[in-house]
Amino acid sequence: MAPKYLDINLLRRLLRYVRRHLMLAVVVLVFMLGFNLLSVLQPYLIKVGIDEHVANQDLNGLQHIVLLLGGILLGAFVCQFLFSVLVQWLGQKLLFDLRLDLLQKVLDLSSDYFDRTAVGKILTNVTNDVEAIREFISEGIVTVIAELLKVVIISAAMFLLNYRLALLAFITIPLFVLATALFRRSIRTGFRGVRKANAEINTTLNETITGIREIKLFNVAGRAQQSFAGHNRHYLSAYLRTVHSYALYFPILTLVSNLSMMIILFYGHYALGMTVKVGEIFAFFAYINMFFMPLRQLAEKFNMFQSAMAAAERVFRLLDEPVSIRNQPAAVTVSQLVNGEIEFRNVEFSYNPDSPILKDLSFRIRPGERVALVGHTGSGKTTIISLLNRLYDIQSGSILLDSQDIRRYDLHDLRHQIATVPQDVFLFTGKLGENISLFQPEISSQDIETAARQVHLDRFIRMLPLGYDQNVLEEGKLLSAGQKQLLSFARALVRRPAIIILDEATANVDSATEQLIEDAIQNLLKGRTAIIIAHRLSTIRAVDRILVLDHGRLVEEGNHETLMSRRGVYHDLYQMQAFLSN
């Protein structure tokens, strides 16, 4: 559903951001009012100069009028300059505040939101939509107020000068209103298509750049080009519709303005027999141009208003998005390491109601125990890790950490106790040392180097020209898969967590660093509770216990020898992998 042309509720919410900089907004309005008043005075002074001084050959009086007009022109210049600078400053401050609020909201949002929302849409909210709102406030609302004020002042000046000519000039206003109504409907439809096509372009670009490797490997560049070209054509055709509307509308406005002047000249003089002075005619012509110019400016803002209302609707929809994972009142804070005892008690969970993932799942992991989770794809292994980190909340049952329901822990403290090492390591733009500490200033360079040594990453870093200050390049192109994995171990170790989770952390390891990885894992897990999701079952034979999952249920548990002797699910999985590896 399209937003209203001007949504009062959205405007109210936008004005809350303006109130944060109320003094600046007041100063902007003062300079705007000064500029308008001084602009409207100029034709009147010229009229006085012509009719009272030039006509009477009063050079002394004309001199005073010229000096006064020069002062007013200078004052108008100063007011316009300061207004233009300050209104843009106000807009940038609002842009700054909105983007910070949006980023904070994105950081607060739960994982379920990102599961159902395209990255391109979020990027559009934080960039394009916020820019449209800034333009609306700094160049739209303020300009509209200024232009409306100017129309009121000009109308008053015209009536004071000659009310009969003013009434004649306003005869053409219905034509303007009719043309504007038609234009507004046409431009709204056009820009609605432009916004939709722009969002499609952003989404397609994001998918293409993110999936460039797959596009090249599977030779589907033609499909990507075809999809992007289609969205590009939609954008072009939608934008051309708005261009056609503008191309027709503005000549109509010029025609209406000139028609007003013709009515004043002919109808006023010949039909009514008015005696109109030269200066008065000049002033009225100037005021008619000035009168229709603000109305034209208002018409030009229609597309901005529509775009801004749609953008504001999307931005506030994101800001209003409920956060499903949040701290409970009086959340339990943890100032030291927990023991690391984990218990799942009758846990039920599903990402959507029709597809349950975990079904009445119960198990307990003792402090310091190393437990592996195994099972077919989709059995719920990764879901267990997400639930333990409270990326999602369970529908029923409870998850306990040291006999305390994890929902009662402060989220920051809970996640500080758990370090998850994923299969695919994400590296941020920055230095190697910063990627280990994740830019946390409380982690010292000495702690970073100690962690790197313990996981055998230090030997690689020392070979680099800048060592720990070496930039990792985009997506960590500087490092091999094994080195990235070692870095993820160092990233986990430097936080000194009570619980370590390895989510198939050895799946992408190259043979050259496999021994280093295995030794690094032993250092990482020493003295900690560990949960290991293993892609290769041969790597988990030495764990204390193996939990076997099947369709979200715990079907077997025990060590490797015990499970193999039962000849159940684990035995079949192990045999299948052994067969495939031969």
C-alpha positions as CSV (number, residue, x, y, z in Angstrom):
1,M,0.0,0.0,0.0
2,A,1.4,3.4,-1.0
3,P,1.9,6.0,1.8
4,K,-0.2,9.1,1.9
5,Y,1.1,12.2,0.1
6,L,1.8,13.7,3.5
7,D,1.5,11.4,6.5
8,I,0.9,13.4,9.7
9,N,2.2,10.5,11.9
10,L,5.4,10.2,9.9
11,L,5.9,13.9,9.9
12,R,5.5,13.9,13.7
13,R,8.2,11.3,14.1
14,L,10.5,13.2,11.8
15,L,10.0,16.4,13.7
16,R,11.3,14.6,16.9
17,Y,14.7,14.5,15.1
18,V,14.3,18.2,14.3
19,R,13.6,19.0,18.0
20,R,17.1,17.6,18.9
21,H,18.5,20.6,17.1
22,L,15.7,23.1,17.9
23,M,17.9,26.2,18.2
24,L,19.5,25.6,14.8
25,A,16.0,25.1,13.3
26,V,14.8,28.4,14.8
27,V,17.8,30.2,13.4
28,V,17.2,28.7,10.0
29,L,13.5,29.9,10.1
30,V,14.6,33.4,11.1
31,F,17.0,33.8,8.1
32,M,14.3,32.3,5.9
33,L,11.7,34.9,7.0
34,G,14.2,37.7,6.6
35,F,15.1,36.7,3.1
36,N,11.4,36.4,2.1
37,L,10.4,39.8,3.6
38,L,13.4,41.6,1.9
39,S,12.7,39.9,-1.4
40,V,9.0,41.0,-1.4
41,L,10.1,44.6,-0.6
42,Q,12.2,45.0,-3.7
43,P,9.4,45.3,-6.4
44,Y,7.6,47.8,-4.1
45,L,10.6,50.0,-3.8
46,I,11.2,49.9,-7.5
47,K,7.5,50.9,-8.0
48,V,7.9,53.8,-5.6
49,G,11.1,54.9,-7.4
50,I,9.4,54.9,-10.8
51,D,6.0,56.4,-9.9
52,E,7.0,58.9,-7.3
53,H,10.6,59.9,-8.1
54,V,11.3,59.1,-11.8
55,A,7.9,60.4,-13.0
56,N,8.4,63.6,-10.9
57,Q,12.1,63.9,-11.8
58,D,13.0,63.7,-8.1
59,L,16.6,62.7,-8.3
60,N,17.3,63.2,-4.6
61,G,14.4,60.9,-3.6
62,L,15.5,58.4,-6.3
63,Q,18.9,58.4,-4.7
64,H,17.5,57.4,-1.3
65,I,15.4,54.7,-2.9
66,V,18.4,53.3,-4.7
67,L,20.5,53.3,-1.5
68,L,17.7,51.6,0.4
69,L,17.2,49.1,-2.4
70,G,21.0,48.3,-2.3
71,G,20.8,47.8,1.5
72,I,17.9,45.4,1.1
73,L,19.6,43.5,-1.7
74,L,22.7,43.1,0.5
75,G,20.5,42.0,3.4
76,A,18.7,39.5,1.2
77,F,22.0,38.1,0.0
78,V,23.3,37.6,3.5
79,C,20.0,36.0,4.7
80,Q,19.9,33.7,1.7
81,F,23.5,32.6,2.1
82,L,23.2,31.9,5.9
83,F,19.8,30.1,5.3
84,S,21.3,27.9,2.6
85,V,24.3,26.9,4.7
86,L,22.4,26.4,8.0
87,V,19.5,24.4,6.4
88,Q,22.0,22.0,4.9
89,W,23.9,21.7,8.2
90,L,20.5,20.9,9.9
91,G,19.8,18.3,7.2
92,Q,23.2,16.6,7.8
93,K,22.7,16.5,11.5
94,L,19.4,14.8,11.0
95,L,21.1,12.4,8.6
96,F,23.8,11.6,11.2
97,D,21.2,11.0,13.9
98,L,19.0,8.8,11.8
99,R,21.8,6.6,10.5
100,L,23.1,6.1,14.0
101,D,19.7,5.1,15.2
102,L,19.2,2.7,12.3
103,L,22.6,1.1,12.8
104,Q,21.9,0.6,16.5
105,K,18.6,-1.0,15.5
106,V,20.3,-3.3,13.0
107,L,22.7,-4.4,15.7
108,D,19.9,-5.0,18.2
109,L,17.7,-6.9,15.8
110,S,17.4,-10.7,16.3
111,S,18.6,-13.3,13.8
112,D,15.0,-14.1,12.7
113,Y,14.8,-10.6,11.1
114,F,17.9,-11.2,8.9
115,D,16.6,-14.7,8.0
116,R,13.6,-13.1,6.3
117,T,15.0,-9.8,5.0
118,A,17.3,-9.2,2.0
119,V,20.6,-7.4,2.7
120,G,19.9,-5.1,-0.2
121,K,16.7,-3.9,1.5
122,I,18.5,-3.1,4.8
123,L,21.3,-1.2,2.9
124,T,18.6,0.8,1.0
125,N,17.0,1.7,4.4
126,V,20.3,3.0,5.9
127,T,21.6,4.8,2.8
128,N,19.1,5.8,0.1
129,D,16.0,6.1,2.4
130,V,17.8,8.2,5.0
131,E,19.2,10.5,2.3
132,A,15.7,11.0,0.9
133,I,14.5,12.0,4.4
134,R,17.4,14.4,4.8
135,E,16.6,16.0,1.5
136,F,12.9,16.2,2.4
137,I,13.6,18.0,5.7
138,S,16.4,20.3,4.7
139,E,15.2,21.0,1.1
140,G,11.6,20.0,1.3
141,I,9.7,20.9,4.4
142,V,11.8,24.1,5.1
143,T,11.5,25.1,1.5
144,V,7.8,24.5,1.5
145,I,7.4,26.7,4.6
146,A,9.5,29.4,3.0
147,E,7.6,29.3,-0.3
148,L,4.1,29.3,1.4
149,L,5.2,32.2,3.6
150,K,6.4,34.0,0.5
151,V,3.0,33.4,-1.3
152,V,1.2,34.9,1.7
153,I,3.5,37.9,1.9
154,I,3.3,38.5,-1.9
155,S,-0.5,38.2,-1.9
156,A,-0.7,40.7,0.9
157,A,1.6,43.1,-1.0
158,M,-0.5,42.8,-4.1
159,F,-3.8,43.5,-2.3
160,L,-2.2,46.5,-0.5
161,L,-0.9,47.8,-3.8
162,N,-4.1,47.4,-5.9
163,Y,-6.7,44.9,-4.7
164,R,-8.6,45.0,-8.1
165,L,-5.5,44.0,-10.1
166,A,-4.7,41.4,-7.4
167,L,-8.2,39.8,-7.9
168,L,-7.7,39.8,-11.7
169,A,-4.3,38.1,-11.3
170,F,-5.7,35.3,-9.1
171,I,-8.3,34.4,-11.8
172,T,-5.8,31.9,-13.3
173,I,-5.2,30.1,-10.0
174,P,-7.8,27.4,-10.7
175,L,-6.0,26.5,-13.9
176,F,-2.8,26.1,-11.8
177,V,-4.6,23.9,-9.2
178,L,-6.0,21.7,-12.0
179,A,-2.7,21.3,-13.7
180,T,-1.0,20.5,-10.4
181,A,-3.5,17.9,-9.4
182,L,-3.0,16.1,-12.7
183,F,0.8,16.4,-12.4
184,R,0.7,15.1,-8.8
185,R,-1.1,11.9,-9.8
186,S,1.2,11.3,-12.7
187,I,4.4,11.9,-10.7
188,R,3.3,9.8,-7.8
189,T,2.8,6.8,-10.1
190,G,6.1,7.4,-11.8
191,F,8.2,7.7,-8.7
192,R,6.5,4.7,-7.0
193,G,7.9,2.7,-9.9
194,V,11.3,4.3,-9.6
195,R,11.6,3.4,-5.9
196,K,10.6,-0.2,-6.6
197,A,13.0,-0.5,-9.5
198,N,15.8,1.0,-7.4
199,A,15.3,-1.5,-4.6
200,E,15.4,-4.3,-7.2
201,I,18.7,-3.0,-8.6
202,N,20.3,-2.8,-5.1
203,T,19.2,-6.4,-4.3
204,T,20.4,-7.8,-7.6
205,L,23.8,-6.0,-7.3
206,N,24.3,-7.2,-3.8
207,E,23.5,-10.8,-4.8
208,T,25.8,-10.6,-7.9
209,I,28.8,-9.2,-6.0
210,T,28.3,-11.5,-3.0
211,G,27.9,-14.6,-5.3
212,I,30.5,-13.6,-7.9
213,R,32.5,-16.7,-7.2
214,E,29.6,-19.1,-7.9
215,I,28.6,-17.0,-10.9
216,K,32.1,-17.6,-12.5
217,L,32.4,-21.2,-11.4
218,F,29.0,-22.2,-12.8
219,N,29.2,-19.9,-15.8
220,V,25.9,-18.1,-15.2
221,A,27.1,-14.6,-15.9
222,G,24.5,-14.3,-18.6
223,R,21.7,-14.9,-16.2
224,A,23.0,-12.2,-13.8
225,Q,23.3,-9.7,-16.7
226,Q,19.8,-10.5,-17.9
227,S,18.3,-10.1,-14.4
228,F,20.1,-6.8,-13.9
229,A,19.2,-5.5,-17.3
230,G,15.6,-6.2,-16.7
231,H,15.6,-4.2,-13.4
232,N,17.6,-1.5,-15.1
233,R,14.9,-1.3,-17.9
234,H,12.2,-1.0,-15.3
235,Y,14.0,1.9,-13.6
236,L,14.5,3.6,-17.0
237,S,10.9,3.3,-18.1
238,A,9.6,4.5,-14.7
239,Y,11.9,7.5,-14.6
240,L,11.0,8.5,-18.2
241,R,7.4,8.6,-17.1
242,T,8.3,11.2,-14.5
243,V,10.4,13.2,-17.1
244,H,7.4,13.3,-19.4
245,S,5.2,14.7,-16.6
246,Y,7.7,17.4,-15.7
247,A,8.2,18.3,-19.4
248,L,4.5,19.0,-19.7
249,Y,3.8,20.6,-16.4
250,F,6.3,23.4,-16.3
251,P,5.4,24.9,-19.7
252,I,1.8,24.9,-18.4
253,L,2.8,26.9,-15.3
254,T,4.6,29.4,-17.5
255,L,1.5,29.8,-19.7
256,V,-0.7,30.4,-16.6
257,S,1.7,33.0,-15.3
258,N,1.8,34.8,-18.6
259,L,-2.0,34.6,-18.9
260,S,-2.3,36.5,-15.6
261,M,-0.1,39.3,-16.9
262,M,-2.2,39.5,-20.1
263,I,-5.4,39.7,-18.1
264,I,-4.0,42.6,-16.0
265,L,-2.9,44.5,-19.1
266,F,-6.0,44.1,-21.3
267,Y,-8.9,43.4,-19.1
268,G,-7.8,45.8,-16.4
269,H,-7.1,48.8,-18.7
270,Y,-9.7,48.4,-21.4
271,A,-12.7,46.7,-19.7
272,L,-12.6,48.4,-16.4
273,G,-10.9,51.6,-17.5
274,M,-8.4,51.6,-14.7
275,T,-5.7,54.1,-14.6
276,V,-2.6,52.1,-13.8
277,K,0.8,53.7,-13.3
278,V,3.9,52.3,-14.9
279,G,5.6,51.4,-11.6
280,E,2.5,49.7,-10.5
281,I,2.4,47.6,-13.6
282,F,6.1,46.7,-13.1
283,A,5.5,45.8,-9.5
284,F,2.5,43.6,-10.4
285,F,4.4,41.8,-13.1
286,A,7.3,41.2,-10.7
287,Y,4.8,40.0,-8.0
288,I,3.0,37.6,-10.4
289,N,6.4,36.0,-11.4
290,M,7.3,35.8,-7.7
291,F,3.8,34.5,-6.8
292,F,3.9,31.6,-9.3
293,M,7.6,30.8,-8.7
294,P,6.9,29.5,-5.2
295,L,3.9,27.5,-6.4
296,R,6.2,26.0,-9.1
297,Q,8.8,25.2,-6.4
298,L,6.1,23.5,-4.4
299,A,5.1,21.4,-7.4
300,E,8.7,20.4,-7.9
301,K,8.7,19.1,-4.3
302,F,5.9,16.6,-5.0
303,N,8.2,13.9,-6.0
304,M,10.5,14.6,-3.1
305,F,7.5,14.4,-0.7
306,Q,6.3,11.2,-2.2
307,S,9.8,9.7,-2.1
308,A,10.4,10.9,1.4
309,M,7.1,9.6,2.8
310,A,7.8,6.2,1.3
311,A,11.4,6.3,2.6
312,A,10.2,7.4,6.1
313,E,7.6,4.7,6.1
314,R,10.4,2.1,5.4
315,V,12.8,3.6,7.9
316,F,10.3,3.8,10.7
317,R,9.1,0.3,9.9
318,L,12.7,-0.9,10.5
319,L,13.0,1.2,13.7
320,D,9.7,-0.2,14.9
321,E,10.7,-3.8,14.1
322,P,10.3,-5.8,17.3
323,V,13.4,-7.2,18.9
324,S,12.6,-10.8,19.8
325,I,15.8,-11.5,21.7
326,R,16.4,-9.0,24.5
327,N,17.4,-8.9,28.2
328,Q,14.8,-9.7,30.8
329,P,14.2,-7.2,33.6
330,A,16.8,-7.7,36.3
331,A,19.0,-9.8,34.0
332,V,21.8,-11.8,35.8
333,T,25.2,-10.3,35.2
334,V,28.4,-12.4,35.3
335,S,31.6,-10.9,36.4
336,Q,33.7,-14.0,36.2
337,L,33.9,-17.3,34.3
338,V,31.1,-19.7,34.7
339,N,31.7,-23.4,35.3
340,G,30.5,-24.3,31.9
341,E,27.7,-26.8,32.7
342,I,25.2,-26.9,29.9
343,E,21.7,-28.6,30.0
344,F,19.0,-28.8,27.4
345,R,15.7,-29.8,29.1
346,N,12.8,-30.8,26.9
347,V,13.6,-28.2,24.3
348,E,11.2,-27.6,21.4
349,F,12.1,-25.2,18.6
350,S,11.1,-24.3,15.1
351,Y,12.0,-21.4,12.8
352,N,8.4,-21.5,11.5
353,P,5.4,-23.2,13.1
354,D,5.0,-25.8,10.4
355,S,8.6,-27.2,10.5
356,P,9.8,-28.2,14.0
357,I,13.6,-28.5,14.2
358,L,14.2,-29.7,17.7
359,K,11.6,-32.0,19.4
360,D,11.7,-32.7,23.1
361,L,15.5,-32.5,23.2
362,S,17.3,-33.2,26.5
363,F,20.9,-33.7,27.3
364,R,23.5,-32.5,29.8
365,I,27.2,-31.5,29.3
366,R,29.4,-31.5,32.4
367,P,31.9,-28.7,33.1
368,G,35.1,-29.3,31.1
369,E,33.6,-32.1,29.0
370,R,34.2,-32.4,25.3
371,V,31.1,-33.4,23.5
372,A,30.5,-33.8,19.7
373,L,27.2,-33.3,17.9
374,V,26.7,-35.5,14.9
375,G,23.9,-36.3,12.5
376,H,22.6,-35.9,9.0
377,T,22.2,-32.4,7.5
378,G,19.2,-30.8,9.0
379,S,19.2,-32.8,12.2
380,G,19.5,-29.7,14.3
381,K,23.2,-29.4,15.2
382,T,23.8,-25.8,14.1
383,T,20.4,-24.9,15.6
384,I,21.6,-26.0,19.0
385,I,24.6,-23.7,18.8
386,S,22.4,-20.8,17.8
387,L,20.1,-21.4,20.7
388,L,22.9,-21.7,23.2
389,N,24.1,-18.2,22.1
390,R,20.5,-17.0,22.2
391,L,20.4,-16.0,18.6
392,Y,16.9,-17.4,18.8
393,D,14.6,-18.3,21.8
394,I,13.1,-21.7,22.2
395,Q,9.3,-22.2,22.1
396,S,9.2,-24.5,25.1
397,G,11.5,-26.2,27.6
398,S,14.7,-24.6,28.9
399,I,18.4,-24.3,28.3
400,L,20.5,-24.0,31.4
401,L,24.0,-22.7,32.0
402,D,25.3,-23.6,35.4
403,S,21.7,-24.5,36.4
404,Q,20.5,-21.0,35.4
405,D,18.1,-20.5,32.5
406,I,20.1,-18.6,29.8
407,R,17.2,-16.2,29.2
408,R,17.9,-14.8,32.7
409,Y,21.5,-13.9,31.8
410,D,22.6,-10.5,30.5
411,L,23.0,-11.1,26.7
412,H,26.4,-9.5,26.6
413,D,27.7,-11.5,29.6
414,L,26.2,-14.8,28.2
415,R,27.9,-14.4,24.8
416,H,31.2,-13.4,26.5
417,Q,31.2,-16.8,28.2
418,I,30.8,-18.6,24.8
419,A,33.3,-18.4,21.9
420,T,32.0,-19.9,18.6
421,V,34.5,-20.8,15.9
422,P,32.5,-21.1,12.6
423,Q,33.3,-23.1,9.5
424,D,33.5,-20.0,7.3
425,V,35.5,-17.3,9.0
426,F,34.5,-13.7,8.3
427,L,37.3,-11.1,8.4
428,F,36.6,-7.4,8.7
429,T,38.4,-4.6,6.9
430,G,41.4,-3.7,9.0
431,K,44.6,-5.1,10.4
432,L,45.3,-8.7,11.4
433,G,45.6,-7.8,15.1
434,E,42.3,-5.9,15.0
435,N,40.6,-8.9,13.4
436,I,41.8,-11.1,16.4
437,S,40.6,-8.5,19.0
438,L,37.6,-7.5,16.9
439,F,38.5,-3.9,17.5
440,Q,37.9,-4.2,21.3
441,P,40.3,-1.7,23.0
442,E,40.4,-3.7,26.3
443,I,42.2,-6.5,24.6
444,S,45.9,-5.6,24.6
445,S,48.4,-6.3,21.8
446,Q,50.2,-8.6,24.2
447,D,47.0,-10.7,24.7
448,I,46.6,-10.8,20.9
449,E,50.2,-12.0,20.3
450,T,49.9,-14.6,23.1
451,A,46.7,-16.0,21.7
452,A,48.2,-16.1,18.2
453,R,51.3,-18.0,19.5
454,Q,49.1,-20.6,21.3
455,V,47.2,-21.4,18.1
456,H,50.4,-21.3,15.9
457,L,49.2,-18.3,13.9
458,D,52.1,-16.1,15.0
459,R,54.6,-17.9,12.7
460,F,52.6,-16.8,9.7
461,I,52.0,-13.2,10.9
462,R,55.8,-12.7,11.6
463,M,56.5,-13.5,7.9
464,L,54.4,-10.5,6.8
465,P,56.0,-7.1,6.2
466,L,53.9,-5.3,8.7
467,G,53.2,-8.2,11.0
468,Y,50.1,-7.7,13.2
469,D,49.6,-4.3,11.5
470,Q,49.2,-5.9,8.0
471,N,45.8,-5.2,6.4
472,V,43.9,-8.4,5.7
473,L,42.6,-7.1,2.4
474,E,39.0,-7.6,1.3
475,E,37.4,-10.8,2.7
476,G,40.8,-11.9,4.0
477,K,42.4,-12.6,0.6
478,L,45.8,-12.3,2.2
479,L,45.3,-15.5,4.2
480,S,44.8,-19.2,3.2
481,A,41.8,-21.1,4.4
482,G,43.9,-22.8,7.1
483,Q,45.4,-19.4,8.3
484,K,41.9,-17.9,8.5
485,Q,40.9,-20.9,10.7
486,L,43.9,-20.3,13.0
487,L,42.9,-16.7,13.2
488,S,39.4,-17.6,14.3
489,F,40.9,-19.8,17.0
490,A,43.0,-16.9,18.2
491,R,39.9,-14.7,18.1
492,A,38.1,-17.1,20.4
493,L,41.1,-17.8,22.7
494,V,41.9,-14.1,23.4
495,R,38.5,-13.7,25.1
496,R,39.2,-16.5,27.6
497,P,35.7,-18.0,27.4
498,A,34.3,-20.8,29.6
499,I,32.8,-22.6,26.6
500,I,34.2,-23.2,23.1
501,I,32.0,-24.2,20.2
502,L,33.6,-25.6,17.0
503,D,31.0,-25.5,14.3
504,E,32.7,-27.8,11.7
505,A,35.8,-25.7,12.2
506,T,38.1,-28.1,10.4
507,A,36.0,-28.8,7.3
508,N,37.9,-26.4,5.0
509,V,41.4,-27.0,6.4
510,D,44.2,-27.7,3.9
511,S,46.6,-30.6,4.5
512,A,49.6,-28.3,5.0
513,T,48.1,-26.8,8.2
514,E,46.0,-29.7,9.4
515,Q,48.5,-30.8,12.1
516,L,48.8,-27.2,13.2
517,I,45.0,-26.9,13.4
518,E,44.7,-30.1,15.5
519,D,47.4,-28.9,17.9
520,A,45.8,-25.4,18.0
521,I,42.4,-27.0,18.9
522,Q,44.0,-28.8,21.8
523,N,45.3,-25.6,23.2
524,L,42.0,-23.8,22.6
525,L,39.9,-26.5,24.3
526,K,42.2,-27.0,27.3
527,G,40.3,-26.6,30.6
528,R,37.1,-25.6,28.8
529,T,33.7,-27.1,28.1
530,A,33.6,-27.9,24.4
531,I,30.9,-28.6,21.8
532,I,32.2,-29.8,18.5
533,I,30.2,-30.2,15.3
534,A,32.3,-32.3,13.1
535,H,32.0,-32.8,9.3
536,R,34.5,-35.7,9.4
537,L,33.6,-38.2,12.1
538,S,37.2,-39.5,12.2
539,T,38.2,-36.2,13.9
540,I,36.0,-36.7,17.0
541,R,37.0,-40.1,18.1
542,A,38.9,-38.7,21.1
543,V,36.0,-36.6,22.5
544,D,34.5,-37.6,25.9
545,R,31.0,-38.2,24.5
546,I,29.1,-38.1,21.2
547,L,25.5,-37.0,20.9
548,V,23.7,-38.4,17.8
549,L,20.8,-36.3,16.4
550,D,18.2,-37.4,14.0
551,H,15.4,-35.1,12.9
552,G,15.8,-32.9,15.9
553,R,15.8,-35.8,18.5
554,L,18.7,-37.3,20.5
555,V,18.7,-40.9,19.4
556,E,22.1,-42.1,20.7
557,E,24.9,-41.0,23.0
558,G,28.2,-42.4,24.1
559,N,31.9,-42.6,23.0
560,H,33.0,-43.8,19.6
561,E,33.5,-47.5,20.5
562,T,30.2,-47.8,22.3
563,L,28.2,-46.2,19.5
564,M,30.0,-48.3,16.8
565,S,29.1,-51.5,18.8
566,R,25.4,-50.6,18.8
567,R,25.4,-50.5,15.0
568,G,22.8,-47.7,15.0
569,V,22.7,-44.3,13.3
570,Y,26.2,-43.3,14.3
571,H,27.6,-46.6,12.9
572,D,25.8,-46.1,9.6
573,L,27.1,-42.5,9.4
574,Y,30.6,-43.5,10.1
575,Q,30.6,-46.4,7.7
576,M,29.1,-44.2,4.9
577,Q,31.9,-41.6,5.4
578,A,34.6,-44.3,5.4
579,F,33.2,-45.8,2.2
580,L,33.0,-42.3,0.5
581,S,36.6,-41.5,1.5
582,N,38.0,-44.6,-0.1
